[in-house]
Amino acid sequence: MSKAQRIREVLIGLIGIACAIAMVTRPEFGYTLVMIFMSLSLTVSGLERIVYYLTMARHMVGGKSVLYTGVLLFDMGVFAGSLTKTPQSLIMMYLLGCHLLSGVVSIMRAREQRSLEAPWKLTLAEGVANVLVAMSCVIFLRSTATVVYIYGAGLIYSACLRIATAFQRTSIVYIA
């Protein structure tokens, strides 16, 4: 990871912590902040992957999967941004689905990293935390304030993991 990427990851983590604190301190506006944050993060992530495909991944083996993932993330972000007038329970279910999917994918990545004898514990912790956030939000789905608190705690945890990953040493693979 380059220095610019490390700085970017730390800044994204700090922004995530600030948004989580803002959500927890004002839970009546927390729902709106959750939707804005989720919509922006999915849309930007999708656009990043589409640009990556257009600049480099189209020349790689399996590059089309980067394009498909980018288009899917972009669509999910735009869809999340258009849900401002729908009932909160439906939006929370959408949010929980995203957390659950992210957690399952992280757990699967950790299993793959473990089989390759790569560092896997941080990825597993992130996946388990996402699944736990989704499960606890399902339990407290009727109370929007409680879901905002749980989502804020999950966002703080995710941001701290992002910052920790930015300071982690990157291993270099040598091919003999």
Phi, psi and chi 1 to 4 in degrees:
 res  aa     phi    psi   chi1   chi2   chi3   chi4
   1 MET       -  130.4 -171.6 -179.9  -62.9      -
   2 SER   -77.7  168.8   69.4      -      -      -
   3 LYS   -63.3  -38.6  -72.4 -177.9 -177.5 -179.9
   4 ALA   -64.2  -39.5      -      -      -      -
   5 GLN   -66.8  -38.5  -71.1  172.7  -29.9      -
   6 ARG   -64.0  -44.0  -70.1 -179.5 -164.7  -85.0
   7 ILE   -62.9  -41.2  -68.7  170.2      -      -
   8 ARG   -61.8  -44.2  178.8  177.8  168.1 -106.2
   9 GLU   -64.7  -40.2  -68.7  -64.5  -47.5      -
  10 VAL   -65.0  -42.7  169.3      -      -      -
  11 LEU   -64.4  -40.9  -73.9  175.8      -      -
  12 ILE   -64.0  -39.7  -69.7  172.2      -      -
  13 GLY   -63.3  -42.4      -      -      -      -
  14 LEU   -66.7  -38.7  -68.4  174.6      -      -
  15 ILE   -64.4  -40.0  -70.2  169.7      -      -
  16 GLY   -62.7  -41.3      -      -      -      -
  17 ILE   -65.2  -42.1  -70.4  172.5      -      -
  18 ALA   -63.4  -41.9      -      -      -      -
  19 CYS   -65.4  -39.2  -73.6      -      -      -
  20 ALA   -65.5  -41.0      -      -      -      -
  21 ILE   -64.7  -40.7  -69.8  171.6      -      -
  22 ALA   -63.8  -38.4      -      -      -      -
  23 MET   -66.7  -43.3  -81.8 -171.5  -86.1      -
  24 VAL   -71.6  -35.8  169.9      -      -      -
  25 THR   -73.8  -28.9   56.1      -      -      -
  26 ARG  -127.4   75.7  -55.9  -75.1  -54.4  -93.9
  27 PRO   -64.5  -21.3   14.9  -21.4      -      -
  28 GLU   -69.5  -27.1   62.6  -87.0    1.6      -
  29 PHE  -100.6   -3.8  -62.1  116.2      -      -
  30 GLY   -61.6  -37.5      -      -      -      -
  31 TYR   -60.2  -45.7  168.9   75.8      -      -
  32 THR   -65.1  -41.1  -53.4      -      -      -
  33 LEU   -64.1  -38.5  -73.7  174.3      -      -
  34 VAL   -60.1  -45.5  166.4      -      -      -
  35 MET   -65.6  -42.5  -72.6  -50.0  -59.5      -
  36 ILE   -63.9  -47.0  -68.8  170.3      -      -
  37 PHE   -62.8  -44.2 -172.7   72.7      -      -
  38 MET   -67.1  -43.4 -175.3  173.3  177.5      -
  39 SER   -63.0  -46.6  175.2      -      -      -
  40 LEU   -64.6  -43.6  -77.0  176.9      -      -
  41 SER   -66.0  -41.2   64.1      -      -      -
  42 LEU   -67.3  -42.0  -73.1  171.6      -      -
  43 THR   -65.3  -45.9  -55.9      -      -      -
  44 VAL   -65.5  -40.8  168.2      -      -      -
  45 SER   -62.9  -41.7  177.7      -      -      -
  46 GLY   -63.5  -43.6      -      -      -      -
  47 LEU   -64.3  -38.6  -74.9  175.1      -      -
  48 GLU   -60.4  -43.1  -77.1  177.2  -14.5      -
  49 ARG   -70.0  -35.2  -69.2 -169.9 -171.5 -159.4
  50 ILE   -66.2  -43.9  -69.3  170.2      -      -
  51 VAL   -63.9  -40.4  168.2      -      -      -
  52 TYR   -61.2  -39.9  175.3   65.1      -      -
  53 TYR   -63.5  -46.4  170.1   77.4      -      -
  54 LEU   -65.9  -31.0  -67.5  173.6      -      -
  55 THR   -90.3  -35.0   57.8      -      -      -
  56 MET  -138.7  -43.6 -172.7 -177.4  -69.3      -
  57 ALA   -69.6  -18.7      -      -      -      -
  58 ARG   -68.8  -17.6   65.5 -179.8  166.1  178.7
  59 HIS   -94.9    1.3  -56.7  -66.5      -      -
  60 MET  -103.5  159.3  -62.7  172.4   12.4      -
  61 VAL   -71.0  129.0  173.7      -      -      -
  62 GLY    79.0   16.6      -      -      -      -
  63 GLY   -68.3  -27.8      -      -      -      -
  64 LYS   -64.8  -27.8  -74.1 -166.8 -170.7 -119.1
  65 SER   -66.3  -31.0   66.2      -      -      -
  66 VAL   -65.7  -42.0  174.2      -      -      -
  67 LEU   -63.6  -45.7  175.3   66.2      -      -
  68 TYR   -62.6  -42.2  -61.6  147.3      -      -
  69 THR   -64.1  -41.5  -55.1      -      -      -
  70 GLY   -63.3  -43.5      -      -      -      -
  71 VAL   -65.7  -41.0  169.3      -      -      -
  72 LEU   -63.9  -44.9 -178.2   66.1      -      -
  73 LEU   -65.0  -40.8  -73.6  172.3      -      -
  74 PHE   -62.4  -44.6 -179.3   76.7      -      -
  75 ASP   -62.3  -41.5  -74.0  -15.6      -      -
  76 MET   -63.7  -38.5  -72.4  172.8   61.5      -
  77 GLY   -66.7  -43.5      -      -      -      -
  78 VAL   -66.1  -39.6  170.8      -      -      -
  79 PHE   -63.8  -42.4  178.6   68.0      -      -
  80 ALA   -63.9  -35.8      -      -      -      -
  81 GLY   -70.3  -23.5      -      -      -      -
  82 SER   -88.9   -0.3   68.1      -      -      -
  83 LEU   -93.5   29.9  -68.9  176.3      -      -
  84 THR   -73.0  -25.1   56.5      -      -      -
  85 LYS  -103.3    7.7  -58.5  -65.8 -177.3 -158.4
  86 THR   -91.5  162.8   58.0      -      -      -
  87 PRO   -60.3  146.5  -20.6   28.3      -      -
  88 GLN   -65.0  -31.3  -69.2 -178.2   -2.9      -
  89 SER   -66.0  -36.3   60.4      -      -      -
  90 LEU   -66.7  -40.0  -69.9  175.8      -      -
  91 ILE   -68.6  -38.0  -64.6  169.5      -      -
  92 MET   -64.9  -36.8  -70.4  -59.5  166.8      -
  93 MET   -65.1  -38.6  -67.9  -58.2  -71.6      -
  94 TYR   -62.1  -44.5  179.3   73.1      -      -
  95 LEU   -62.9  -43.0  177.8   68.8      -      -
  96 LEU   -65.4  -38.4  -60.9  176.9      -      -
  97 GLY   -61.8  -40.5      -      -      -      -
  98 CYS   -65.0  -42.5  -71.3      -      -      -
  99 HIS   -65.3  -42.6  -94.7  -71.4      -      -
 100 LEU   -65.1  -43.3 -170.7   61.6      -      -
 101 LEU   -63.2  -43.8  179.6   66.5      -      -
 102 SER   -62.8  -40.5  174.5      -      -      -
 103 GLY   -65.8  -43.2      -      -      -      -
 104 VAL   -65.0  -41.3  168.7      -      -      -
 105 VAL   -64.3  -40.6  167.7      -      -      -
 106 SER   -65.4  -38.9  -68.4      -      -      -
 107 ILE   -65.4  -40.7  -69.6  171.1      -      -
 108 MET   -65.9  -38.3  -70.6  170.9   47.1      -
 109 ARG   -64.1  -38.7  -83.4 -176.9   40.0 -137.6
 110 ALA   -65.0  -39.1      -      -      -      -
 111 ARG   -63.8  -40.2  -72.3 -172.7   64.1 -147.6
 112 GLU   -67.1  -42.0  179.6 -175.9    9.0      -
 113 GLN   -63.7  -37.2  -71.7  171.8  -14.8      -
 114 ARG   -65.8  -39.9 -176.6  176.1 -178.5 -161.1
 115 SER   -68.4  -25.9   68.6      -      -      -
 116 LEU   -90.9    5.2  -64.5  174.1      -      -
 117 GLU    58.2   40.2  -62.9  178.1    3.4      -
 118 ALA  -104.8  164.8      -      -      -      -
 119 PRO   -61.3  125.2  -17.9   25.9      -      -
 120 TRP  -130.2  -14.9   56.9  -85.9      -      -
 121 LYS   -66.2  -39.8  -67.5  178.0 -177.6  174.3
 122 LEU   -66.8  -38.4 -159.6   58.9      -      -
 123 THR   -66.5  -40.1  -52.3      -      -      -
 124 LEU   -65.3  -41.2 -179.8   67.0      -      -
 125 ALA   -62.3  -39.8      -      -      -      -
 126 GLU   -64.5  -43.7  179.1 -176.3   -0.6      -
 127 GLY   -65.1  -43.7      -      -      -      -
 128 VAL   -64.2  -40.2  168.4      -      -      -
 129 ALA   -63.1  -42.1      -      -      -      -
 130 ASN   -63.6  -40.8  -88.3  -28.2      -      -
 131 VAL   -66.2  -41.2  169.4      -      -      -
 132 LEU   -65.1  -38.4  -72.1  175.7      -      -
 133 VAL   -62.6  -44.0  164.8      -      -      -
 134 ALA   -63.6  -43.6      -      -      -      -
 135 MET   -66.3  -41.2  -66.0  -62.5 -173.1      -
 136 SER   -69.8  -32.3   59.1      -      -      -
 137 CYS   -68.5  -33.1  -74.5      -      -      -
 138 VAL   -65.2  -39.4  165.9      -      -      -
 139 ILE   -64.4  -41.4  -67.0  169.8      -      -
 140 PHE  -105.1   35.3  -61.5  108.6      -      -
 141 LEU   -63.5  -29.6 -171.4   62.4      -      -
 142 ARG   -71.1  -28.6  -60.7  -84.3 -174.4 -131.4
 143 SER   -99.5  107.7  171.7      -      -      -
 144 THR   -64.9  -38.2  -53.0      -      -      -
 145 ALA   -63.8  -41.1      -      -      -      -
 146 THR   -65.3  -39.8  -53.3      -      -      -
 147 VAL   -64.5  -38.2  171.7      -      -      -
 148 VAL   -63.8  -41.1  168.4      -      -      -
 149 TYR   -63.6  -44.5  -68.5  141.0      -      -
 150 ILE   -65.7  -43.2  -66.8  170.2      -      -
 151 TYR   -64.0  -39.4 -176.5   74.3      -      -
 152 GLY   -62.1  -43.0      -      -      -      -
 153 ALA   -63.8  -41.2      -      -      -      -
 154 GLY   -64.7  -36.3      -      -      -      -
 155 LEU   -68.2  -40.0 -170.1   58.5      -      -
 156 ILE   -63.3  -44.5  -72.2  173.2      -      -
 157 TYR   -61.1  -45.0  179.7   73.9      -      -
 158 SER   -63.8  -40.2  176.2      -      -      -
 159 ALA   -66.6  -39.8      -      -      -      -
 160 CYS   -65.0  -38.7  -70.5      -      -      -
 161 LEU   -64.3  -38.2  -82.4  179.5      -      -
 162 ARG   -63.8  -42.1 -175.2  178.9  -73.9 -103.5
 163 ILE   -66.1  -42.4  -67.9  170.9      -      -
 164 ALA   -63.2  -39.5      -      -      -      -
 165 THR   -66.1  -33.6  -55.3      -      -      -
 166 ALA   -66.0  -30.6      -      -      -      -
 167 PHE   -93.3   -1.2  -71.4  115.2      -      -
 168 GLN   -75.9  141.3 -158.7  175.1   32.9      -
 169 ARG   -67.8  139.7  -69.3 -177.4   55.9 -160.7
 170 THR   -93.9  130.0  -52.3      -      -      -
 171 SER   -83.3  148.4    9.6      -      -      -
 172 ILE  -109.5  131.8  -60.3  172.7      -      -
 173 VAL   -96.7  125.9  177.5      -      -      -
 174 TYR  -106.3  130.2  -68.3  101.7      -      -
 175 ILE  -106.0  120.3  -59.6  173.2      -      -
 176 ALA   -85.8      -      -      -      -      -
